Amino acid sequence: MIELQVILSNTYALADSKSKLKVQLTADATAEESAASVPLNLVLLVDRSTSMTGEALNNVKEAASSIVDELSAEDRLSIVAFGSDVDVLVESQPLSDKQSTKKQIDRLRARGATNVHEALIKGLEQVEKGQAQGVLSRIIFLSDGEATEGETDDELILALAKKAREIGVAISTLGVGEDYDEVLLSDIAQVSGGNHYFINGPEKIKEVYSLELKRLRAVIAQNVNLDISLVEGAKLAQLNLRYPYEQTVEGAKVSLDEAVAGALQKCLLDMEIEPRQIGEYQLGEVKLSFDDIISGERRELRGQIMVKFVTEGKKIREGINREVLREWEELNALQELKTMIEMVRDKAMDAKTVVMEIDTKAQMLIKRDSLDLAKTFAEVGKTIAEEGEVSVELVKRTIVACQDKQQGGDGRTLVE
């Protein structure tokens, strides 16, 4: 069902000095799997604030109705609408009467501001009503704006996303248009273990709802955890911030997302090790545990962190795994990008300075052939430049450099 792999940035370490290694742990569910035939416990959280008036809300209604059509009588559904106030349009219940549910969806009317905090509280109350063994729960949260009503502190809102994860419920977020709070919605999805979608036009809402439902049907395992235990003389210096984790006496415990058939999850660690006598040693053990979605059984897989201590520099050079090093650099780069976006949002740094830093990082990524990520940096830089009313020429040239190199060129349009 799922395979565990432990891959090191180098299989060798020096016997006479301290070393640093990157460790890549993968939970691989890419082997052929049938869709999980388990009932769904679904909550739709729908923004019906004034800004959703017209085409956007009409498309939400159509998309929600299409979800009702795709669900079976064994599935549970609740619909919660929020503006300044929050209303439960459909209480969590099996879909025995689809027409009645559709009538409630058609009652949606746009009004008020955007009370994200209260909406999540109501959503959690509804999803908990339908939780049971052998049932897959999910909250799908759609909004086109920022939290402007009720509790608006991001940390308190994210505390609800953390609670959702703790009770086994992922929240997938859908941001509509250009004005929604991308940082908050993506953080809600990441903290809870769900997916985040950007919908550039209301006509795409139905398509994304359908895509999320298809992904739900492909979930094969929940409560996926990595437990890392290291021996004396080895310690974790840093973990990437893609997944929630807590440090333990021996190492760390990492909470991965649900395992989806056809998907691969990666967790990277930075490990410091003390010198040892020449020879091969097991420096740690990794345990991957998860709940099989169909059988409900808790399963475990184990892997070892094995390192050969040598004195020859040649061996060290031979053992380098550049792909693991590249993965580490890209994950760190994405975290840096997120931090810079937050600094602009919080006005801790001006747009011009951030754009220049983002572009410098993008240029470095181009030189390392991380072209897709470089393009992401450049596009984000362009957006920040336009919103901050500063020059976009620098990032435009970087985007061209990405395209040139992707087409086999040498990126000479790159600003050196």
MARMARMAR-120712 format. One record per residue (C-alpha): x, y, z. Coordinates in steps of 0.05 Angstrom, whole numbers, padded with zeros to 5 digits, always signed. Layout:
! MARMARMAR-120712
XYZ;...
! end
This chain:
! MARMARMAR-120712
+00000+00000+00000;+00052+00051+00022;+00128+00045+00018;+00178+00079+00064;+00245+00101+00036;+00304+00131+00073;+00353+00168+00027;+00415+00205+00051;+00450+00263+00018;+00513+00222+00028;+00522+00149+00047;+00591+00165+00076;+00616+00209+00133;+00686+00226+00157;+00712+00184+00214;+00755+00239+00243;+00709+00300+00244;+00636+00321+00253;+00591+00315+00193;+00524+00342+00169;+00476+00300+00128;+00409+00312+00097;+00359+00254+00105;+00300+00248+00058;+00242+00205+00083;+00188+00188+00032;+00119+00157+00042;+00106+00130-00028;+00034+00113-00046;+00047+00114-00120;+00037+00039-00128;-00028+00020-00163;-00085+00026-00114;-00160+00020-00120;-00202+00079-00096;-00220+00077-00022;-00292+00052-00019;-00310+00086+00046;-00366+00135+00061;-00350+00209+00063;-00367+00258+00119;-00365+00324+00083;-00377+00396+00106;-00381+00453+00055;-00363+00521+00085;-00387+00573+00036;-00371+00648+00038;-00435+00686+00024;-00408+00755+00041;-00429+00815-00001;-00369+00809-00047;-00396+00741-00071;-00458+00774-00100;-00476+00753-00171;-00437+00704-00214;-00392+00679-00158;-00449+00657-00112;-00488+00628-00171;-00428+00585-00188;-00421+00564-00115;-00493+00541-00115;-00483+00502-00180;-00419+00471-00153;-00451+00451-00087;-00510+00420-00123;-00462+00380-00167;-00428+00354-00104;-00496+00330-00079;-00506+00293-00145;-00438+00259-00139;-00446+00236-00067;-00482+00171-00049;-00536+00157+00002;-00481+00129+00048;-00444+00196+00049;-00458+00251+00099;-00462+00325+00081;-00469+00390+00119;-00470+00460+00088;-00451+00521+00129;-00457+00591+00099;-00420+00650+00129;-00418+00725+00122;-00419+00769+00184;-00461+00714+00216;-00457+00639+00206;-00516+00594+00189;-00520+00519+00183;-00562+00510+00121;-00559+00434+00123;-00544+00396+00187;-00495+00338+00181;-00537+00279+00156;-00536+00222+00106;-00556+00244+00036;-00623+00208+00034;-00661+00267+00006;-00619+00302-00047;-00674+00348-00072;-00686+00377-00003;-00612+00391+00004;-00610+00426-00063;-00668+00470-00042;-00628+00492+00019;-00569+00508-00027;-00613+00551-00071;-00631+00593-00010;-00561+00621-00007;-00560+00698-00010;-00500+00744-00007;-00495+00791+00053;-00448+00816+00107;-00373+00813+00118;-00328+00751+00127;-00328+00714+00194;-00276+00660+00182;-00265+00642+00255;-00338+00628+00271;-00347+00592+00205;-00291+00543+00223;-00321+00532+00292;-00388+00514+00262;-00355+00471+00209;-00318+00431+00262;-00382+00421+00302;-00416+00393+00241;-00360+00348+00218;-00352+00318+00288;-00425+00295+00285;-00409+00249+00227;-00342+00221+00249;-00339+00146+00256;-00293+00087+00243;-00286+00074+00168;-00311+00143+00149;-00268+00196+00114;-00281+00267+00139;-00265+00332+00104;-00283+00406+00108;-00282+00445+00042;-00275+00519+00055;-00288+00571+00001;-00277+00646+00006;-00262+00706-00038;-00238+00753+00016;-00202+00765+00082;-00226+00754+00154;-00261+00820+00170;-00313+00800+00222;-00310+00767+00290;-00242+00740+00311;-00192+00761+00257;-00126+00741+00290;-00090+00691+00244;-00061+00651+00302;-00129+00639+00333;-00158+00619+00266;-00100+00571+00253;-00110+00541+00322;-00176+00515+00296;-00140+00485+00235;-00092+00451+00284;-00151+00423+00324;-00181+00396+00259;-00117+00358+00244;-00115+00330+00315;-00184+00300+00307;-00168+00271+00238;-00202+00324+00195;-00166+00359+00138;-00191+00427+00113;-00184+00440+00039;-00187+00515+00022;-00210+00548-00043;-00191+00620-00055;-00233+00656-00108;-00206+00715-00147;-00148+00762-00131;-00170+00791-00064;-00174+00732-00017;-00122+00722+00039;-00076+00673+00004;-00028+00666+00063;-00084+00650+00113;-00122+00602+00068;-00059+00564+00047;-00037+00561+00120;-00105+00532+00141;-00097+00478+00089;-00025+00462+00107;-00035+00461+00182;-00096+00416+00177;-00067+00372+00123;-00115+00392+00067;-00106+00420-00003;-00105+00493-00025;-00133+00517-00092;-00130+00585-00126;-00192+00596-00169;-00179+00653-00217;-00251+00656-00241;-00318+00637-00210;-00334+00591-00269;-00278+00545-00244;-00311+00533-00176;-00350+00472-00199;-00288+00442-00231;-00246+00449-00167;-00302+00421-00123;-00303+00360-00168;-00227+00354-00167;-00226+00355-00090;-00281+00302-00088;-00240+00258-00136;-00179+00266-00091;-00220+00247-00030;-00241+00183-00064;-00167+00166-00074;-00147+00172-00001;-00119+00105+00023;-00092+00121+00092;-00101+00172+00148;-00063+00193+00211;+00003+00183+00174;+00062+00195+00221;+00137+00190+00219;+00174+00175+00284;+00249+00188+00280;+00295+00160+00334;+00370+00174+00333;+00427+00141+00372;+00475+00178+00417;+00523+00220+00376;+00470+00238+00324;+00420+00295+00329;+00371+00333+00287;+00395+00403+00271;+00333+00423+00231;+00270+00397+00198;+00237+00427+00138;+00172+00463+00155;+00126+00429+00105;+00093+00385+00158;+00076+00397+00231;+00125+00363+00278;+00146+00359+00351;+00215+00344+00377;+00224+00284+00423;+00281+00261+00468;+00307+00214+00413;+00289+00256+00351;+00222+00278+00325;+00151+00259+00307;+00125+00286+00241;+00051+00288+00220;+00044+00276+00145;-00018+00289+00104;-00068+00235+00086;-00039+00185+00037;-00070+00191-00032;-00062+00137-00085;-00012+00161-00136;+00021+00212-00090;+00089+00217-00057;+00103+00255+00008;+00173+00277+00027;+00202+00299+00093;+00274+00325+00097;+00318+00328+00159;+00385+00361+00173;+00426+00314+00217;+00492+00327+00254;+00535+00267+00272;+00597+00258+00315;+00658+00222+00286;+00665+00147+00295;+00714+00092+00281;+00717+00067+00209;+00658+00022+00193;+00583+00022+00179;+00534+00042+00234;+00460+00049+00244;+00450+00120+00269;+00375+00119+00273;+00309+00086+00259;+00248+00113+00223;+00178+00086+00236;+00121+00102+00187;+00052+00088+00217;-00017+00099+00187;-00090+00078+00190;-00111+00036+00131;-00174+00072+00106;-00209+00008+00085;-00191-00042+00139;-00184+00010+00195;-00121-00026+00218;-00060+00012+00244;+00000-00008+00202;+00075+00004+00212;+00136+00005+00167;+00208+00013+00191;+00272+00038+00159;+00344+00050+00182;+00391+00109+00176;+00457+00075+00157;+00523+00112+00148;+00593+00088+00131;+00650+00124+00166;+00713+00131+00124;+00777+00172+00121;+00782+00181+00046;+00755+00246+00017;+00745+00210-00049;+00692+00166-00017;+00655+00227+00009;+00653+00257-00061;+00629+00191-00091;+00573+00185-00041;+00539+00252-00053;+00466+00249-00073;+00455+00316-00107;+00380+00304-00116;+00370+00303-00040;+00411+00367-00033;+00370+00400-00087;+00305+00380-00053;+00331+00410+00012;+00350+00476-00021;+00283+00482-00056;+00243+00469+00008;+00283+00521+00045;+00274+00569-00013;+00198+00561-00010;+00199+00576+00064;+00240+00639+00051;+00189+00660-00002;+00132+00650+00047;+00168+00692+00099;+00180+00748+00050;+00106+00749+00029;+00086+00754+00102;+00136+00811+00113;+00104+00851+00056;+00035+00836+00082;+00054+00858+00153;+00092+00919+00125;+00156+00896+00159;+00193+00906+00093;+00178+00951+00034;+00157+00921-00033;+00219+00944-00071;+00267+00910-00023;+00227+00845-00023;+00222+00844-00099;+00298+00852-00104;+00310+00795-00054;+00260+00750-00088;+00292+00763-00156;+00362+00749-00129;+00338+00682-00102;+00304+00667-00169;+00369+00679-00206;+00406+00631-00160;+00352+00578-00173;+00359+00587-00248;+00434+00575-00243;+00419+00511-00206;+00367+00490-00258;+00309+00493-00209;+00269+00528-00264;+00198+00515-00241;+00213+00542-00172;+00251+00601-00201;+00191+00618-00244;+00146+00615-00182;+00192+00664-00146;+00192+00711-00206;+00116+00709-00213;+00107+00724-00139;+00157+00780-00145;+00119+00809-00204;+00054+00808-00165;+00086+00843-00105;+00117+00894-00151;+00051+00910-00185;+00013+00915-00119;+00069+00957-00088;+00073+01002-00150;+00147+00989-00162;+00184+00970-00226;+00170+00900-00253;+00226+00902-00305;+00275+00861-00262;+00228+00803-00250;+00202+00805-00322;+00273+00793-00346;+00281+00736-00297;+00217+00703-00322;+00244+00708-00393;+00309+00676-00369;+00270+00618-00340;+00233+00608-00405;+00298+00613-00445;+00332+00559-00403;+00271+00514-00404;+00275+00517-00480;+00348+00496-00480;+00381+00564-00478;+00433+00588-00429;+00391+00642-00394;+00433+00700-00419;+00377+00749-00409;+00388+00736-00335;+00408+00799-00296;+00476+00783-00267;
! end
